[in-house]
Amino acid sequence: QAVRTEEFVSAMSDANSFDLTQFSLWYHQAGTPIINVESQYDISSNEYTLTFSQENVGAEPDTNNLPLHIPIKLGLLNDNGEEIPVPIDDHQEVFALRDARQSITFNNISKPPVPSLLRDFSAPVILKYDYSESDLALLAAHDADPFNRWEASQKLAVGTILDAILAFQGKRLPDYGQGVINASRMALEMPRTESAYATEILTLPSASYIAEQMETVDPEAILLARTGLKTQIASSLEDRFAEVYMATDNGSDYDPSASSAGARSLRNISLSYMMELQKSEVQNLCLNQLQNSNNMTDCMAALGALANSESPQRHTALEWFYDKWKAEQLVIDKWFSVQATATLPNTLANVRELMKHPDFDIKNPNRVRSLIGAFCQGNHSHFNAADGSGYYFAAEQICAIDPLNSQIAARLARSFDRWRQFSEQHQSHAKEALLTIKTAKDLSKDTTEVVARALS
């Protein structure tokens, strides 16, 4: 029997003796609420107050939206990262925001705490709170909520990288601080059962994500800052990364279980950090993992690390991998991709050489995606090179591919979608490349639409 949402809400309300009338507005009001949070600490009374205000800027115009009932699960951490009990009415740790602006005050708080907000995804909202760097460092190291801890680590890393970018742009040496390093150290101390989660904490934000946080994108500075932070973490925690790597048994039979997959991911990201220090013994260790791994995850992790290094072992690794897997076309796609996404100075020249490889066929969509697509859409620094070489290469290949496969060409052209967010020098090169594509003879409708939209 079908029921209406009103009947469902009524049944839930009756079963729980809880008034859900206001909560039912979620069914009727469009848009995603934005929750702005402010905090205030009164040292004289040891009171800590959080003030929440809700707005819905994404709602349809000329609609009279009423305040929603928004459950916000929260926690408070002291300066040692310990949880402070926060009983709220009859619902432990859950604050019910019902008004456009509403506050809650906690008593007997001896020092200003750090709030952990919206725990357990308690509501589908956009939450805004002005966390300081020290706040994020505390949450990244100690928050009991897994997502909030991960998000704090990502925000901390992004902030640290953006500060380093400003330093590089100002011809100054960056100060990476200790926040991200401490969060990484705590991640490495997690129980082995949480290896997959620890790996997520240790994974730095991508260059593309960092670019999205910038008003004017500087690809070279992003690469320098992100690589610099990773090297700093690797140097500070070198011994711990080595311990974690060695403690994970790689000689046993392959185990597809979630716990073993997590252990492999932590082992491989530890190897990735160790490779940043460019030590020959680690490079040999990486080659050994490549040649003796019993699964493709470990094999590709080692190959990717060596392909992105200037190690003497790089050529050996790439040659060995190709010889072993040349009969497996999907695996060879990976071989092309790890080389196309390398941040080494000569990557574009390597990509052009790989296009001459006997196993590269411009008529093969998978092969085009694995080499040209990987470069254009997965190599942020080289595709967006200041001299425009990445843009002109992309334009050249799009014009060549369009008569063969217009859908692949159009997808490659999407690599230019964000060209206006770069410097004037970048924009000049990108526009010239787009105009080259636009004026190509007999350009397909698919590619024409993408290019026209980019230029509009």
C-alpha positions as CSV (number, residue, x, y, z in Angstrom):
1,Q,0.0,0.0,0.0
2,A,1.4,3.4,-1.0
3,V,1.5,6.1,1.6
4,R,2.1,9.9,1.4
5,T,5.1,11.6,3.1
6,E,2.7,13.2,5.5
7,E,1.6,9.8,6.7
8,F,5.2,8.6,7.0
9,V,6.1,11.7,9.1
10,S,3.0,11.2,11.3
11,A,3.9,7.5,11.9
12,M,7.5,8.4,12.9
13,S,6.2,11.2,15.1
14,D,3.7,8.9,16.9
15,A,6.2,6.1,17.3
16,N,8.8,8.3,18.9
17,S,6.5,10.7,20.8
18,F,8.2,13.6,19.0
19,D,6.8,16.5,17.1
20,L,8.1,16.4,13.5
21,T,5.8,19.1,12.1
22,Q,8.7,21.5,11.5
23,F,11.0,18.8,10.4
24,S,8.6,17.9,7.6
25,L,9.5,21.3,6.0
26,W,12.5,19.5,4.5
27,Y,10.1,17.8,2.1
28,H,8.7,21.1,0.8
29,Q,11.5,23.8,0.8
30,A,14.1,23.7,-1.9
31,G,17.8,24.5,-1.5
32,T,20.6,23.5,0.8
33,P,20.7,25.4,4.1
34,I,23.8,27.2,5.1
35,I,24.6,27.2,8.9
36,N,26.9,30.0,10.1
37,V,28.4,29.3,13.5
38,E,29.9,31.8,16.0
39,S,31.5,31.1,19.3
40,Q,32.1,33.2,22.5
41,Y,33.8,32.3,25.7
42,D,33.1,34.2,29.0
43,I,36.1,33.8,31.2
44,S,34.4,35.3,34.2
45,S,31.5,32.8,34.2
46,N,33.3,29.9,32.5
47,E,30.6,29.8,29.9
48,Y,31.0,28.8,26.3
49,T,28.3,29.8,23.8
50,L,27.7,28.6,20.3
51,T,25.4,30.7,18.1
52,F,23.9,29.1,15.0
53,S,22.1,31.0,12.2
54,Q,20.5,29.4,9.2
55,E,19.9,30.7,5.7
56,N,19.0,29.3,2.4
57,V,20.5,31.3,-0.4
58,G,19.9,28.5,-2.9
59,A,16.1,28.6,-2.5
60,E,13.8,29.7,-5.3
61,P,13.4,33.5,-5.4
62,D,10.3,35.1,-4.0
63,T,9.7,32.1,-1.7
64,N,9.0,32.6,2.0
65,N,11.2,29.9,3.5
66,L,10.6,29.1,7.1
67,P,13.4,28.0,9.5
68,L,14.0,24.3,9.3
69,H,14.5,21.8,12.1
70,I,18.2,20.9,11.8
71,P,19.7,18.4,14.2
72,I,23.4,19.3,14.8
73,K,25.4,16.6,16.6
74,L,28.4,18.3,18.2
75,G,31.3,17.8,20.6
76,L,33.8,19.9,22.5
77,L,37.5,19.2,22.8
78,N,39.8,20.7,25.4
79,D,43.3,21.9,24.6
80,N,44.7,18.3,25.2
81,G,42.3,16.9,22.6
82,E,40.1,15.3,25.2
83,E,36.3,15.2,24.9
84,I,34.3,17.5,27.2
85,P,30.9,16.0,28.1
86,V,28.1,18.1,26.4
87,P,24.6,16.8,27.5
88,I,21.9,18.7,25.5
89,D,18.4,18.3,26.8
90,D,17.3,14.6,26.4
91,H,19.5,14.0,23.3
92,Q,23.1,13.5,24.2
93,E,25.3,15.8,22.0
94,V,22.5,16.7,19.5
95,F,21.4,20.3,19.4
96,A,18.1,21.0,17.6
97,L,18.3,24.2,15.6
98,R,14.7,25.3,15.0
99,D,15.0,29.1,14.7
100,A,16.6,31.4,12.2
101,R,19.2,32.2,14.9
102,Q,19.6,30.2,18.1
103,S,22.3,29.8,20.8
104,I,23.4,27.1,23.2
105,T,25.5,27.8,26.3
106,F,27.8,25.3,28.1
107,N,28.6,25.8,31.7
108,N,31.7,24.9,33.8
109,I,34.1,25.2,30.8
110,S,37.5,26.2,32.3
111,K,39.1,27.1,29.0
112,P,37.9,28.0,25.5
113,P,37.2,24.6,23.8
114,V,37.4,23.6,20.1
115,P,34.0,22.6,18.7
116,S,33.5,19.5,16.5
117,L,30.4,20.3,14.6
118,L,27.9,18.3,12.5
119,R,29.2,14.9,13.7
120,D,27.9,11.7,12.0
121,F,26.5,13.8,9.1
122,S,23.6,14.7,11.4
123,A,22.1,17.1,8.7
124,P,22.6,17.7,5.0
125,V,23.7,21.3,5.3
126,I,26.7,23.6,4.5
127,L,28.4,24.5,7.7
128,K,30.6,27.5,8.1
129,Y,32.8,28.1,11.2
130,D,36.0,30.1,11.3
131,Y,38.5,27.5,12.7
132,S,42.0,28.8,13.5
133,E,45.1,26.8,12.4
134,S,45.6,25.6,15.9
135,D,41.9,24.5,16.1
136,L,42.3,22.5,12.9
137,A,45.5,20.9,14.1
138,L,43.8,19.8,17.3
139,L,40.8,18.3,15.5
140,A,43.1,16.6,12.9
141,A,45.0,14.9,15.7
142,H,42.3,14.1,18.2
143,D,38.7,14.4,16.9
144,A,36.7,11.3,17.7
145,D,34.4,11.8,14.6
146,P,36.2,10.2,11.6
147,F,34.9,12.5,9.0
148,N,35.5,15.7,11.0
149,R,39.0,14.6,11.8
150,W,39.8,13.9,8.1
151,E,38.2,17.2,7.0
152,A,40.2,19.1,9.6
153,S,43.4,17.5,8.3
154,Q,42.5,18.4,4.7
155,K,41.7,22.0,5.7
156,L,44.9,22.3,7.6
157,A,46.9,20.9,4.7
158,V,45.2,23.3,2.2
159,G,45.8,26.3,4.5
160,T,49.5,25.3,4.9
161,I,50.0,24.8,1.2
162,L,48.3,28.1,0.4
163,D,50.5,29.9,2.9
164,A,53.5,28.3,1.2
165,I,52.3,29.4,-2.2
166,L,52.2,33.0,-1.0
167,A,55.8,32.6,0.3
168,F,57.1,31.2,-3.0
169,Q,55.3,34.0,-4.9
170,G,57.0,36.5,-2.5
171,K,60.4,35.0,-3.0
172,R,60.4,33.8,0.6
173,L,61.1,30.4,2.2
174,P,57.8,28.8,3.4
175,D,57.2,27.8,7.0
176,Y,55.2,24.5,7.0
177,G,54.8,24.5,10.7
178,Q,54.0,21.4,12.8
179,G,50.2,21.1,12.4
180,V,50.1,18.8,9.4
181,I,53.2,16.9,10.6
182,N,51.6,16.2,14.0
183,A,48.3,15.1,12.4
184,S,50.3,12.7,10.2
185,R,52.2,11.4,13.2
186,M,49.0,10.6,15.0
187,A,47.6,8.9,11.9
188,L,50.7,6.6,11.8
189,E,50.0,5.7,15.4
190,M,46.5,4.4,14.7
191,P,45.7,0.7,15.2
192,R,46.3,-1.5,12.2
193,T,42.5,-2.0,11.9
194,E,42.3,1.7,10.9
195,S,45.0,1.6,8.3
196,A,42.6,2.6,5.4
197,Y,41.5,5.6,7.4
198,A,45.0,6.5,8.4
199,T,45.9,6.5,4.7
200,E,43.1,9.0,4.0
201,I,44.5,11.3,6.7
202,L,48.0,11.1,5.2
203,T,46.8,11.8,1.6
204,L,47.4,15.4,0.8
205,P,44.8,17.4,-1.2
206,S,45.3,17.2,-5.0
207,A,46.8,20.0,-7.0
208,S,43.4,20.5,-8.7
209,Y,41.6,20.8,-5.4
210,I,44.2,23.4,-4.2
211,A,43.7,25.3,-7.4
212,E,40.0,25.5,-6.8
213,Q,40.7,27.4,-3.5
214,M,42.7,30.1,-5.3
215,E,41.4,33.3,-7.0
216,T,44.2,33.2,-9.5
217,V,45.8,29.8,-10.0
218,D,49.6,29.4,-10.0
219,P,50.4,25.8,-11.1
220,E,54.1,26.1,-10.5
221,A,53.7,27.5,-7.0
222,I,51.1,24.8,-6.2
223,L,53.6,22.1,-7.2
224,L,56.4,23.6,-5.2
225,A,54.3,24.1,-2.1
226,R,52.6,20.7,-2.2
227,T,55.8,18.9,-2.9
228,G,57.6,20.9,-0.2
229,L,55.0,20.0,2.4
230,K,55.1,16.3,1.5
231,T,58.9,16.3,1.7
232,Q,58.8,18.1,5.1
233,I,56.4,15.4,6.5
234,A,58.6,12.7,5.0
235,S,61.7,14.1,6.6
236,S,60.1,14.7,10.0
237,L,58.6,11.2,10.2
238,E,61.1,9.2,8.1
239,D,61.8,6.6,10.8
240,R,58.1,6.1,11.5
241,F,57.2,5.7,7.8
242,A,60.0,3.1,7.6
243,E,58.6,1.2,10.6
244,V,55.1,1.1,9.2
245,Y,56.3,0.0,5.8
246,M,58.5,-2.8,7.3
247,A,55.8,-3.9,9.7
248,T,53.4,-4.7,6.9
249,D,54.0,-8.2,5.7
250,N,54.2,-8.2,1.9
251,G,55.4,-11.8,1.5
252,S,52.2,-13.7,2.4
253,D,49.5,-14.8,0.0
254,Y,47.3,-12.1,-1.4
255,D,44.3,-11.4,0.8
256,P,41.5,-9.3,-0.7
257,S,39.9,-8.5,2.7
258,A,39.2,-4.9,3.7
259,S,41.7,-5.0,6.5
260,S,44.5,-6.3,4.2
261,A,43.5,-3.7,1.6
262,G,43.8,-1.0,4.2
263,A,47.2,-2.3,5.3
264,R,48.4,-2.2,1.7
265,S,47.2,1.3,1.2
266,L,49.1,2.5,4.4
267,R,52.2,0.6,3.3
268,N,52.1,2.2,-0.1
269,I,51.6,5.7,1.0
270,S,54.4,5.3,3.5
271,L,56.6,4.2,0.6
272,S,55.4,7.3,-1.4
273,Y,56.5,9.6,1.4
274,M,59.9,7.8,1.8
275,M,60.5,8.2,-1.9
276,E,60.3,12.0,-1.5
277,L,63.7,11.9,0.2
278,Q,65.4,10.5,-2.9
279,K,67.5,8.0,-1.0
280,S,69.0,5.1,-3.0
281,E,68.1,2.4,-0.4
282,V,64.5,3.4,-0.6
283,Q,64.6,3.5,-4.4
284,N,66.0,-0.1,-4.3
285,L,63.2,-1.0,-1.9
286,C,60.7,0.4,-4.2
287,L,62.1,-1.5,-7.2
288,N,62.0,-4.7,-5.1
289,Q,58.4,-4.2,-4.3
290,L,57.6,-3.7,-7.9
291,Q,59.3,-6.9,-9.0
292,N,58.1,-9.1,-6.2
293,S,54.6,-7.9,-5.4
294,N,51.8,-10.4,-5.7
295,N,49.1,-7.9,-6.5
296,M,48.6,-5.0,-8.9
297,T,47.9,-2.5,-6.1
298,D,51.4,-2.8,-4.7
299,C,52.9,-3.1,-8.2
300,M,51.4,0.1,-9.4
301,A,52.2,2.0,-6.2
302,A,55.9,1.2,-6.6
303,L,55.8,1.9,-10.4
304,G,54.1,5.2,-9.8
305,A,56.6,6.3,-7.2
306,L,59.6,5.4,-9.4
307,A,58.1,6.9,-12.5
308,N,57.7,10.2,-10.7
309,S,61.3,10.2,-9.5
310,E,64.7,10.9,-11.1
311,S,66.0,7.7,-9.6
312,P,68.5,5.6,-11.7
313,Q,65.9,2.8,-11.1
314,R,63.2,4.6,-13.1
315,H,64.2,3.3,-16.5
316,T,64.7,-0.2,-15.1
317,A,61.2,-0.2,-13.5
318,L,59.4,1.0,-16.5
319,E,61.2,-1.4,-18.8
320,W,60.6,-4.4,-16.4
321,F,56.9,-3.6,-16.0
322,Y,56.4,-3.3,-19.8
323,D,58.1,-6.5,-20.5
324,K,56.1,-8.4,-17.9
325,W,52.7,-7.0,-18.8
326,K,52.9,-6.1,-22.5
327,A,50.3,-8.8,-23.4
328,E,47.7,-7.2,-21.1
329,Q,46.4,-4.1,-22.8
330,L,44.5,-2.7,-19.8
331,V,47.7,-3.0,-17.7
332,I,49.7,-1.2,-20.3
333,D,47.2,1.6,-20.2
334,K,48.4,2.1,-16.6
335,W,52.0,2.1,-17.8
336,F,51.3,5.0,-20.1
337,S,49.3,6.9,-17.5
338,V,51.9,6.8,-14.7
339,Q,54.4,8.4,-17.1
340,A,51.9,11.0,-18.4
341,T,51.1,12.2,-14.9
342,A,54.7,12.5,-13.6
343,T,55.8,15.9,-12.4
344,L,59.3,15.5,-13.8
345,P,60.6,18.5,-15.9
346,N,60.7,16.5,-19.2
347,T,57.3,14.9,-18.9
348,L,55.8,16.5,-22.0
349,A,58.8,15.4,-24.1
350,N,58.3,11.9,-22.7
351,V,54.6,11.9,-23.6
352,R,55.5,12.9,-27.2
353,E,58.0,10.1,-27.3
354,L,55.5,7.6,-25.9
355,M,53.1,8.6,-28.8
356,K,55.7,7.0,-31.1
357,H,55.7,3.7,-29.1
358,P,54.5,0.7,-31.0
359,D,51.8,0.1,-28.4
360,F,50.3,3.5,-28.8
361,D,47.5,3.9,-31.3
362,I,45.7,7.2,-31.6
363,K,42.7,5.3,-32.9
364,N,42.4,3.4,-29.6
365,P,40.2,5.4,-27.2
366,N,41.6,3.7,-24.1
367,R,45.1,4.3,-25.2
368,V,44.3,8.0,-25.9
369,R,42.7,8.4,-22.5
370,S,45.7,6.7,-20.8
371,L,48.3,8.9,-22.3
372,I,46.9,12.1,-23.8
373,G,43.9,12.2,-21.4
374,A,46.1,11.5,-18.4
375,F,48.4,14.3,-19.3
376,C,45.7,16.9,-20.0
377,Q,43.4,16.1,-17.1
378,G,45.7,14.5,-14.6
379,N,48.9,16.5,-14.8
380,H,48.0,19.9,-13.4
381,S,51.5,21.4,-13.5
382,H,52.6,20.4,-17.0
383,F,49.3,20.8,-18.7
384,N,49.1,24.4,-17.3
385,A,52.8,25.1,-17.9
386,A,53.5,28.9,-18.0
387,D,54.9,28.7,-21.5
388,G,51.7,27.3,-22.9
389,S,53.4,24.1,-24.1
390,G,50.7,21.9,-22.4
391,Y,47.9,23.9,-24.0
392,Y,49.4,23.8,-27.5
393,F,50.0,20.1,-27.2
394,A,46.4,19.5,-26.2
395,A,45.1,21.6,-29.1
396,E,47.3,19.7,-31.5
397,Q,46.1,16.3,-30.3
398,I,42.4,17.4,-30.1
399,C,42.5,18.5,-33.7
400,A,44.1,15.2,-34.7
401,I,41.7,13.0,-32.7
402,D,38.5,14.9,-33.6
403,P,38.0,13.3,-37.1
404,L,38.6,9.9,-35.5
405,N,36.6,10.1,-32.3
406,S,34.7,13.4,-31.7
407,Q,33.5,12.3,-28.2
408,I,37.1,11.7,-27.0
409,A,38.2,15.0,-28.6
410,A,35.4,16.9,-26.9
411,R,36.2,15.3,-23.5
412,L,39.9,16.3,-23.9
413,A,38.7,19.9,-24.8
414,R,37.0,20.0,-21.4
415,S,40.5,20.3,-19.9
416,F,40.3,24.0,-20.8
417,D,37.2,24.6,-18.7
418,R,38.9,26.6,-16.0
419,W,41.4,28.5,-18.2
420,R,40.0,32.0,-17.1
421,Q,41.1,31.3,-13.5
422,F,44.8,31.4,-14.3
423,S,47.2,34.3,-14.8
424,E,47.0,36.6,-17.9
425,Q,50.0,34.8,-19.3
426,H,48.2,31.4,-19.0
427,Q,45.0,32.8,-20.3
428,S,46.7,34.2,-23.4
429,H,48.2,30.8,-24.2
430,A,45.0,28.9,-23.5
431,K,42.9,31.2,-25.6
432,E,45.3,30.9,-28.5
433,A,45.1,27.1,-28.2
434,L,41.3,27.1,-28.0
435,L,41.1,29.3,-31.1
436,T,43.4,26.9,-32.9
437,I,40.9,24.1,-32.1
438,K,37.9,26.3,-33.1
439,T,39.3,27.1,-36.5
440,A,40.3,23.5,-37.3
441,K,38.8,22.3,-40.6
442,D,35.6,20.2,-40.3
443,L,35.6,20.3,-36.5
444,S,32.9,18.1,-35.0
445,K,29.7,19.4,-33.4
446,D,30.7,17.8,-30.1
447,T,34.1,19.5,-29.9
448,T,32.8,22.8,-31.3
449,E,30.2,23.0,-28.5
450,V,32.8,22.5,-25.8
451,V,35.2,25.0,-27.3
452,A,32.5,27.6,-27.9
453,R,31.4,27.3,-24.3
454,A,34.9,27.7,-23.0
455,L,35.4,30.9,-25.2
456,S,32.1,32.4,-24.4
